Structure formats: structure tokens, C-alpha cells
Amino acid sequence: MAKLHRLISVVLRLAAAGAAAAAAIIMVTSHETTSFFGIEMEAKYSYTPSFVFFVVAFAVAFAYSLLVLLVRPGSTASRLVLLSDVIVGMLLVGAVAAAGAISDIGRNGNTHAGWLPICGQVRAYCGHVMGALIAGFVSLVVYFLIIMYSLHAVAEPLCSCH
């Protein structure tokens, strides 16, 4: 049974690492230059602090996911893994929320603030950002599954329900 728990944990962590890496890479490669009424306009992820936060958060999640694979089950460090998973999950929620809010403004603008949508002018850039958000959301869902599975694995020996 312990081997099955370990296998499921490894598969979930590799899936989370893959999705986190994909999200960060897709966001980093989002770049487009266009001309709008004779004015050169460049869109890059690094021009928006929320997108930079997104990249850093998912790079941290990728590295953390791989590092946790090195922790032996039953060791002292393994006791902190569940807490660390929750912290990384919260970091990813913040990153997806911040990038999603900026993405929505880029796509729809904000008439109350007078901000115009830019996705009509830089479609490829907005497509990359949307792809990064989708990959980020997948990573977030996998982290949720990791946390739920870890809670189940921790609570199972304590519960005499079976």
C-alpha cells in the first residue's frame, strides 16, 4: 500500500511540475510587436508585474515539485511537505488570480477607468497569455489534488473508518 501511495504522489507531482513549467515557459515566450496608427507597440510579459509574479510563482512551484520528489517518506522533512504544499498552492492561486485579472483587462478593457482593450492589436500575445493561464490553472488543480491526497494519506492511519 505504501508503494501505491508513493507512486500516486510521484505521478501527481510530476504532472504539477510539468504544468507549472509549461505555464512559466508559455508566459515567458509571450511577446509581440505591432504598429497601431503608425505607433510601434510592444507587448511583453515583463512589462506587467502581475505576469512577472506569475512566472516566478510557477518557476518556484516547478522547482519545489521536483525537490519534494527527493524527500524520503517517513523522514523529518516529509512532515513539512503537506504544509509546504498548501503554501505553494496559495502562491499559485494568487499568481493565477493576478494574471487573470490583468488578462481580463487586456481582453475587455475597463470603461470606468478609460482603459481600452489591447487584445485586438496583439492577438498572438493575448493567445500566449491565455495558454499560460490555462496551463497555470491545470497546475493549480493538480496541486489541489496533491493536497487532498496528502490529507487523505495523513488522516487514513488516524481514522478507524475502514
Contacts in CASP RR format, 6 or more apart in sequence:
PFRMAT RR
TARGET T0000
AUTHOR 0000-0000-0000
METHOD contacts of the structure
MODEL  1
MAKLHRLISVVLRLAAAGAAAAAAIIMVTSHETTSFFGIEMEAKYSYTPS
FVFFVVAFAVAFAYSLLVLLVRPGSTASRLVLLSDVIVGMLLVGAVAAAG
AISDIGRNGNTHAGWLPICGQVRAYCGHVMGALIAGFVSLVVYFLIIMYS
LHAVAEPLCSCH
2 73 0 8 1.000
5 73 0 8 1.000
5 153 0 8 1.000
6 73 0 8 1.000
8 149 0 8 1.000
9 146 0 8 1.000
9 149 0 8 1.000
9 150 0 8 1.000
9 153 0 8 1.000
10 69 0 8 1.000
12 142 0 8 1.000
12 145 0 8 1.000
12 146 0 8 1.000
12 149 0 8 1.000
13 65 0 8 1.000
13 66 0 8 1.000
13 68 0 8 1.000
13 69 0 8 1.000
13 146 0 8 1.000
14 65 0 8 1.000
14 69 0 8 1.000
15 142 0 8 1.000
16 61 0 8 1.000
16 65 0 8 1.000
16 139 0 8 1.000
16 142 0 8 1.000
16 143 0 8 1.000
16 146 0 8 1.000
17 61 0 8 1.000
17 62 0 8 1.000
17 65 0 8 1.000
17 66 0 8 1.000
18 62 0 8 1.000
18 65 0 8 1.000
18 139 0 8 1.000
19 135 0 8 1.000
19 136 0 8 1.000
19 138 0 8 1.000
19 139 0 8 1.000
19 142 0 8 1.000
20 58 0 8 1.000
20 59 0 8 1.000
20 61 0 8 1.000
20 62 0 8 1.000
20 65 0 8 1.000
20 92 0 8 1.000
20 135 0 8 1.000
20 136 0 8 1.000
20 139 0 8 1.000
21 58 0 8 1.000
21 62 0 8 1.000
22 135 0 8 1.000
22 136 0 8 1.000
22 139 0 8 1.000
23 54 0 8 1.000
23 58 0 8 1.000
23 132 0 8 1.000
23 133 0 8 1.000
23 135 0 8 1.000
23 136 0 8 1.000
23 138 0 8 1.000
23 139 0 8 1.000
24 54 0 8 1.000
24 55 0 8 1.000
24 58 0 8 1.000
24 59 0 8 1.000
24 62 0 8 1.000
24 132 0 8 1.000
26 128 0 8 1.000
26 131 0 8 1.000
26 132 0 8 1.000
26 135 0 8 1.000
27 45 0 8 1.000
27 51 0 8 1.000
27 54 0 8 1.000
27 55 0 8 1.000
27 58 0 8 1.000
27 99 0 8 1.000
27 128 0 8 1.000
27 129 0 8 1.000
27 132 0 8 1.000
28 45 0 8 1.000
28 55 0 8 1.000
29 128 0 8 1.000
30 43 0 8 1.000
30 44 0 8 1.000
30 45 0 8 1.000
30 51 0 8 1.000
30 125 0 8 1.000
30 127 0 8 1.000
30 128 0 8 1.000
30 129 0 8 1.000
30 132 0 8 1.000
31 42 0 8 1.000
31 43 0 8 1.000
31 44 0 8 1.000
31 45 0 8 1.000
31 125 0 8 1.000
31 128 0 8 1.000
32 42 0 8 1.000
32 43 0 8 1.000
32 122 0 8 1.000
32 123 0 8 1.000
32 124 0 8 1.000
32 125 0 8 1.000
33 40 0 8 1.000
33 41 0 8 1.000
33 42 0 8 1.000
33 43 0 8 1.000
34 40 0 8 1.000
34 41 0 8 1.000
34 43 0 8 1.000
34 121 0 8 1.000
34 122 0 8 1.000
35 41 0 8 1.000
36 121 0 8 1.000
41 118 0 8 1.000
41 121 0 8 1.000
41 122 0 8 1.000
43 118 0 8 1.000
43 122 0 8 1.000
43 125 0 8 1.000
45 51 0 8 1.000
45 52 0 8 1.000
45 54 0 8 1.000
45 55 0 8 1.000
45 129 0 8 1.000
46 52 0 8 1.000
48 102 0 8 1.000
50 98 0 8 1.000
50 99 0 8 1.000
50 100 0 8 1.000
50 101 0 8 1.000
50 102 0 8 1.000
51 99 0 8 1.000
51 102 0 8 1.000
51 129 0 8 1.000
53 95 0 8 1.000
53 98 0 8 1.000
53 99 0 8 1.000
54 95 0 8 1.000
54 96 0 8 1.000
54 98 0 8 1.000
54 99 0 8 1.000
54 132 0 8 1.000
57 91 0 8 1.000
57 92 0 8 1.000
57 94 0 8 1.000
57 95 0 8 1.000
58 92 0 8 1.000
58 95 0 8 1.000
58 136 0 8 1.000
58 139 0 8 1.000
60 88 0 8 1.000
60 91 0 8 1.000
61 88 0 8 1.000
61 89 0 8 1.000
61 91 0 8 1.000
61 92 0 8 1.000
61 139 0 8 1.000
61 143 0 8 1.000
64 84 0 8 1.000
64 88 0 8 1.000
68 81 0 8 1.000
68 84 0 8 1.000
68 85 0 8 1.000
71 77 0 8 1.000
71 78 0 8 1.000
71 81 0 8 1.000
72 78 0 8 1.000
81 150 0 8 1.000
82 147 0 8 1.000
82 150 0 8 1.000
82 151 0 8 1.000
82 154 0 8 1.000
85 143 0 8 1.000
85 146 0 8 1.000
85 147 0 8 1.000
85 150 0 8 1.000
86 147 0 8 1.000
88 143 0 8 1.000
89 140 0 8 1.000
89 143 0 8 1.000
89 144 0 8 1.000
89 147 0 8 1.000
92 136 0 8 1.000
92 139 0 8 1.000
92 140 0 8 1.000
92 143 0 8 1.000
93 140 0 8 1.000
95 136 0 8 1.000
96 133 0 8 1.000
96 136 0 8 1.000
96 137 0 8 1.000
96 140 0 8 1.000
99 129 0 8 1.000
99 132 0 8 1.000
99 133 0 8 1.000
100 133 0 8 1.000
103 126 0 8 1.000
103 129 0 8 1.000
103 130 0 8 1.000
103 133 0 8 1.000
105 115 0 8 1.000
105 117 0 8 1.000
106 115 0 8 1.000
106 117 0 8 1.000
106 118 0 8 1.000
106 119 0 8 1.000
106 126 0 8 1.000
107 117 0 8 1.000
107 119 0 8 1.000
107 126 0 8 1.000
108 117 0 8 1.000
109 115 0 8 1.000
109 116 0 8 1.000
109 117 0 8 1.000
109 118 0 8 1.000
118 126 0 8 1.000
119 125 0 8 1.000
119 126 0 8 1.000
120 126 0 8 1.000
156 162 0 8 1.000
END
